[in-house]
Structure formats: C-alpha cells, structure tokens
Amino acid sequence: MNIRARNLLFAQFGVIAIVGGLHIVGTVNFLYWRLPWFDLVTHVLGGLWAGLFAAWILALKNKLPRMIFCVAATFLLGIIWESFEATNGIINLPKESLDTTKDLLMDTVGGLLAFYVARKITH
C-alpha cells in the first residue's frame, strides 16, 4: 500500500470513530430526536467517510482524488443507506421524503468536503 492510500485509510478510521462515537452518544441521549441539527452532522461526517473511501480506492490504484468520483460514490452510498433505512422500517417513505432528500444533500456535502481533505492528504 502506498503512502497516499495509507494516509487516507487512517483518515477514514478517524472519521468513522467520530461518527460511531457521535451515534452512540446521540442514540443513548436521544439527540437525534431532541436536536434537529444532530442528524445533519452525522450525515456530513458519514459523507466525509464515504468520500475518503472513494479517494482511498483511487489511491490504491496510484491515482489522485477526483471530485466527481468522491461525490458520486458518496451519493450512491447515501442512496444505499437510505434504502436500507426504508427497507428496515427506520424511515417511512414517501412520508419522510423531505428528510431523506436533506440527508442525501448532507451526504453529498460530506463527499465534497472529502475531496478537499483527500487532496490535502495526498499532496
């Protein structure tokens, strides 16, 4: 594994640890229900992880991060996640379509942020 890929892998570990910690704290303390913005933070960070994952895949092939790849991969993973939630009764579509749209938008913001972070890490 090259140094760019290694650094992106470590960045992913850091982000996913933060997401996991926030999710545990948010669930135990009902923050998802008490603080309307809490879900936004976790989706941006989840998008950041997904975008870093996409950049890591490119780095494994000795390629530099590409914005379109990071954002598209993040959006696709966001759709998969929202589908998982709908299939398992966590969200109620189409009733919660606006919330799902907001979640996908925040995922995409995270993916865009990931591109810039990955570019800093790999240059």
Residue pairs with C-beta under 8 A, 6 or more apart in sequence:
1 9
1 60
2 59
2 60
2 62
4 59
4 62
4 121
4 122
5 56
5 59
5 60
7 121
7 122
8 52
8 55
8 56
8 59
8 118
8 121
8 122
9 56
11 52
11 117
11 118
11 121
12 49
12 52
12 53
12 56
15 45
15 48
15 49
15 52
16 49
18 45
19 42
19 45
19 46
19 49
22 38
22 41
22 42
22 45
23 42
25 31
26 32
26 38
26 42
31 38
32 38
32 39
39 103
39 106
40 102
40 106
43 78
43 103
43 106
43 107
43 110
44 106
44 107
44 109
44 110
44 113
45 110
46 78
46 81
46 107
46 110
47 74
47 78
47 106
47 107
47 108
47 109
47 110
47 111
47 113
47 114
48 110
48 111
48 113
48 114
48 117
49 110
49 114
50 73
50 74
50 77
50 78
50 107
50 110
50 111
50 114
51 70
51 71
51 73
51 74
51 110
51 111
51 112
51 113
51 114
51 115
51 117
51 118
52 70
52 114
52 117
52 118
53 73
53 77
54 65
54 69
54 70
54 72
54 73
54 74
54 111
54 114
55 65
55 69
55 70
55 114
55 115
55 118
55 122
56 118
57 73
58 64
58 65
58 66
58 69
59 65
59 118
59 122
64 119
64 122
65 115
65 118
65 119
65 122
66 115
67 112
67 115
70 111
70 112
70 114
70 115
70 118
71 108
71 111
71 112
71 115
73 111
74 107
74 108
74 110
74 111
74 114
75 104
75 107
75 108
75 111
77 107
78 103
78 104
78 107
78 108
79 104
81 107
82 91
82 100
82 103
82 104
84 90
85 91
86 92
86 93
86 100
91 99
91 100
93 100
